[in-house]
Amino acid sequence: MNLIFLRHGKIHFNKIGFLGSTDLLLTERGIKQSGKVAERLKEKNIEKIYTSPLSRCIQTAKIIADVLRLKQVIPDERLREVEFGIFEGLSLEEASEKYPEIYKARIKDKWNFRIPRGESYSDAAKRLLEFTKEIENKRVKVVLCVTHVTVIKVALKVLCDLDLKKIEEKKYLPTCFVELKRGKEKWKIVDSYNISEL
């Protein structure tokens, strides 16, 4: 079985920071990116598309589904972005200035630290693992999961047992994807794609 985790297309959020539950639509560029990556995915023989329930992901998923001639996209809450709580909508700089102690504590242990009114990465990992196990039981060969950048990072850590610091050294641009194949003990990366800005 193969799982493809794909980040949604570009949105109007020009900060490097925290965007989780805020529901934004794709920009024109994001729509074009979604169409372009759909062409790249034609060779994958995708059978089902699951998506985060946020509009930016549903839009991306529907564009891809149209190109792949799949009739349905299936929203699943477990693919939503990590909830950033009091950091929501802030840039890294704004969060560090407004909540310096909380920001420092999170940097020390990003995996386990839960932002007030938010989630830790490990919280997101629990729901993602639940989703993955459920999908495995459906015995589908190739599944596309349209989701968010932090969820992709969490997937790489918990499914492929990769180091979080190394994962976060890479940039995950809009409509990038990573394809994972189920091995005996863990998942392994078999393909990845980082679309250039249009």
Summary of the structure (lengths in Angstrom):
residues: 198
radius of gyration: 16.2
end to end distance: 31.7
largest distance: 49.6
contacts: 655
relative contact order: 0.23
helix: 43%
strand: 18%
